[in-house]
């Protein structure tokens, strides 16, 4: 069994606004993270929120770091994409967590129980807000969408682990 941690937390008050790094944030079932655009209903995809579990998104810090060395253009040259975890527009950056394995599975982020709903593939909006090559670099590693099942405060450094029966 694996165990990881919260590397960083990010929220933005509205669509396209820069993500702000925070040390802690309250997670509320059916709403999202307090202060975030989807909690407030001001996210780009807020009208579709009920169709995709947009309460919270997670990304592996390892996937973000791999962008610098891993993304190549058509000629095979490395693009050297350097992004912060906040620039990925995901709420929770994780360390040591196999996010793709958490689709349809329950897990704990500190005191908060969540369930993975689907992968959070990168989109053109993300690439427009960052730089060319981000979509290709994060395909199948863009993160996880999740629903919040229990209320609580998540903090940087909290442990993340699968729910065990």
TORPA-498775 format. One record per residue (C-alpha): y, x, z; residue in three letters; residue number from 1. Coordinates in nm, 3 decimals, always signed. Last residue first. Layout:
north, east, up, resn, resi
Y, X, Z, ALA, NUM
...
//
This chain:
north, east, up, resn, resi
-0.138, -1.208, +0.458, UNK, 165
+0.068, -0.907, +0.356, UNK, 164
+0.414, -0.939, +0.209, UNK, 163
+0.495, -0.632, +0.006, UNK, 162
+0.730, -0.370, +0.148, UNK, 161
+1.100, -0.283, +0.151, UNK, 160
+1.244, -0.096, +0.449, UNK, 159
+1.613, -0.120, +0.528, UNK, 158
+1.816, +0.196, +0.453, UNK, 157
+2.123, +0.010, +0.326, UNK, 156
+2.132, -0.319, +0.515, UNK, 155
+2.010, -0.672, +0.439, UNK, 154
+2.127, -0.953, +0.668, UNK, 153
+1.910, -1.260, +0.691, UNK, 152
+1.805, -1.589, +0.539, UNK, 151
+1.450, -1.653, +0.420, UNK, 150
+1.304, -1.727, +0.077, UNK, 149
+1.552, -1.546, -0.148, UNK, 148
+1.458, -1.574, -0.513, UNK, 147
+1.417, -1.259, -0.719, UNK, 146
+1.514, -1.103, -1.049, UNK, 145
+1.365, -0.759, -1.106, UNK, 144
+1.489, -0.440, -1.261, UNK, 143
+1.593, -0.294, -1.592, UNK, 142
+1.280, -0.081, -1.623, UNK, 141
+1.107, -0.275, -1.904, UNK, 140
+1.394, -0.168, -2.133, UNK, 139
+1.632, +0.041, -1.922, UNK, 138
+1.699, +0.326, -2.161, UNK, 137
+1.713, +0.110, -2.471, UNK, 136
+1.970, -0.124, -2.314, UNK, 135
+2.171, +0.167, -2.171, UNK, 134
+2.198, +0.342, -2.507, UNK, 133
+2.564, +0.270, -2.572, UNK, 132
+2.774, +0.264, -2.259, UNK, 131
+2.872, +0.055, -1.957, UNK, 130
+3.027, -0.294, -1.973, UNK, 129
+2.916, -0.357, -2.332, UNK, 128
+2.567, -0.224, -2.246, UNK, 127
+2.539, -0.470, -1.958, UNK, 126
+2.661, -0.759, -2.174, UNK, 125
+2.412, -0.653, -2.444, UNK, 124
+2.127, -0.716, -2.202, UNK, 123
+1.894, -0.513, -1.980, UNK, 122
+1.568, -0.681, -1.878, UNK, 121
+1.556, -0.836, -1.532, UNK, 120
+1.183, -0.885, -1.492, UNK, 119
+1.077, -1.220, -1.357, UNK, 118
+1.062, -1.435, -1.042, UNK, 117
+0.999, -1.181, -0.765, UNK, 116
+0.969, -1.356, -0.430, UNK, 115
+1.185, -1.275, -0.131, UNK, 114
+1.155, -1.249, +0.250, UNK, 113
+1.458, -1.109, +0.429, UNK, 112
+1.431, -0.904, +0.752, UNK, 111
+1.446, -0.567, +0.569, UNK, 110
+1.368, -0.647, +0.208, UNK, 109
+1.028, -0.813, +0.237, UNK, 108
+0.793, -0.906, -0.046, UNK, 107
+0.641, -1.209, -0.214, UNK, 106
+0.475, -1.179, -0.552, UNK, 105
+0.532, -1.371, -0.878, UNK, 104
+0.678, -1.056, -1.042, UNK, 103
+0.650, -0.779, -0.783, UNK, 102
+0.457, -0.525, -0.989, UNK, 101
+0.759, -0.452, -1.209, UNK, 100
+0.951, -0.354, -0.894, UNK, 99
+0.733, -0.057, -0.794, UNK, 98
+0.945, +0.039, -0.488, UNK, 97
+0.998, +0.404, -0.385, UNK, 96
+1.377, +0.380, -0.369, UNK, 95
+1.556, +0.054, -0.433, UNK, 94
+1.896, -0.039, -0.571, UNK, 93
+1.990, -0.391, -0.465, UNK, 92
+2.248, -0.611, -0.633, UNK, 91
+2.200, -0.514, -0.998, UNK, 90
+2.504, -0.471, -1.226, UNK, 89
+2.360, -0.140, -1.358, UNK, 88
+2.699, +0.013, -1.275, UNK, 87
+2.623, -0.017, -0.904, UNK, 86
+2.322, +0.216, -0.941, UNK, 85
+2.557, +0.479, -1.079, UNK, 84
+2.525, +0.560, -1.444, UNK, 83
+2.487, +0.888, -1.632, UNK, 82
+2.351, +0.856, -1.983, UNK, 81
+2.254, +1.199, -2.115, UNK, 80
+2.209, +1.084, -2.474, UNK, 79
+1.914, +1.311, -2.545, UNK, 78
+1.889, +1.398, -2.911, UNK, 77
+1.583, +1.264, -3.097, UNK, 76
+1.766, +1.180, -3.419, UNK, 75
+1.744, +0.806, -3.349, UNK, 74
+1.909, +0.855, -3.008, UNK, 73
+1.723, +0.963, -2.696, UNK, 72
+1.721, +0.819, -2.343, UNK, 71
+1.509, +1.003, -2.085, UNK, 70
+1.713, +1.278, -1.922, UNK, 69
+2.019, +1.093, -1.791, UNK, 68
+1.853, +0.752, -1.790, UNK, 67
+1.587, +0.877, -1.547, UNK, 66
+1.832, +0.851, -1.254, UNK, 65
+1.870, +0.476, -1.311, UNK, 64
+1.494, +0.430, -1.331, UNK, 63
+1.446, +0.625, -1.004, UNK, 62
+1.705, +0.409, -0.829, UNK, 61
+1.473, +0.116, -0.906, UNK, 60
+1.668, -0.202, -0.975, UNK, 59
+1.694, -0.531, -0.783, UNK, 58
+1.856, -0.862, -0.867, UNK, 57
+1.940, -1.147, -0.630, UNK, 56
+1.992, -1.522, -0.652, UNK, 55
+1.945, -1.512, -1.028, UNK, 54
+1.606, -1.684, -1.014, UNK, 53
+1.595, -1.756, -1.383, UNK, 52
+1.658, -2.111, -1.492, UNK, 51
+1.859, -2.235, -1.192, UNK, 50
+2.123, -1.971, -1.259, UNK, 49
+2.184, -2.085, -1.618, UNK, 48
+2.542, -2.206, -1.559, UNK, 47
+2.591, -1.893, -1.341, UNK, 46
+2.506, -1.659, -1.631, UNK, 45
+2.843, -1.485, -1.650, UNK, 44
+2.875, -1.501, -1.273, UNK, 43
+3.138, -1.718, -1.102, UNK, 42
+2.909, -1.952, -0.904, UNK, 41
+3.013, -1.798, -0.571, UNK, 40
+2.658, -1.689, -0.476, UNK, 39
+2.616, -1.578, -0.838, UNK, 38
+2.936, -1.374, -0.828, UNK, 37
+2.848, -1.200, -0.502, UNK, 36
+3.040, -1.255, -0.178, UNK, 35
+2.738, -1.367, +0.021, UNK, 34
+2.416, -1.266, -0.155, UNK, 33
+2.222, -1.543, -0.325, UNK, 32
+2.260, -1.922, -0.307, UNK, 31
+1.921, -2.097, -0.288, UNK, 30
+1.817, -1.895, +0.015, UNK, 29
+2.108, -1.698, +0.171, UNK, 28
+2.114, -1.318, +0.187, UNK, 27
+2.384, -1.168, +0.408, UNK, 26
+2.516, -0.826, +0.301, UNK, 25
+2.519, -0.475, +0.447, UNK, 24
+2.653, -0.129, +0.365, UNK, 23
+2.851, -0.246, +0.062, UNK, 22
+2.901, -0.101, -0.285, UNK, 21
+3.140, -0.302, -0.500, UNK, 20
+3.037, -0.400, -0.853, UNK, 19
+3.323, -0.393, -1.101, UNK, 18
+3.424, -0.738, -1.221, UNK, 17
+3.244, -0.844, -1.542, UNK, 16
+3.163, -1.190, -1.402, UNK, 15
+3.312, -1.260, -1.060, UNK, 14
+3.322, -1.146, -0.695, UNK, 13
+3.096, -0.844, -0.746, UNK, 12
+2.817, -0.729, -0.511, UNK, 11
+2.623, -0.408, -0.465, UNK, 10
+2.374, -0.265, -0.212, UNK, 9
+2.231, +0.089, -0.204, UNK, 8
+1.907, +0.284, -0.150, UNK, 7
+1.715, -0.005, +0.010, UNK, 6
+1.373, +0.132, +0.101, UNK, 5
+1.016, +0.179, -0.010, UNK, 4
+0.666, +0.111, +0.121, UNK, 3
+0.349, +0.122, -0.083, UNK, 2
+0.000, +0.000, +0.000, UNK, 1
//
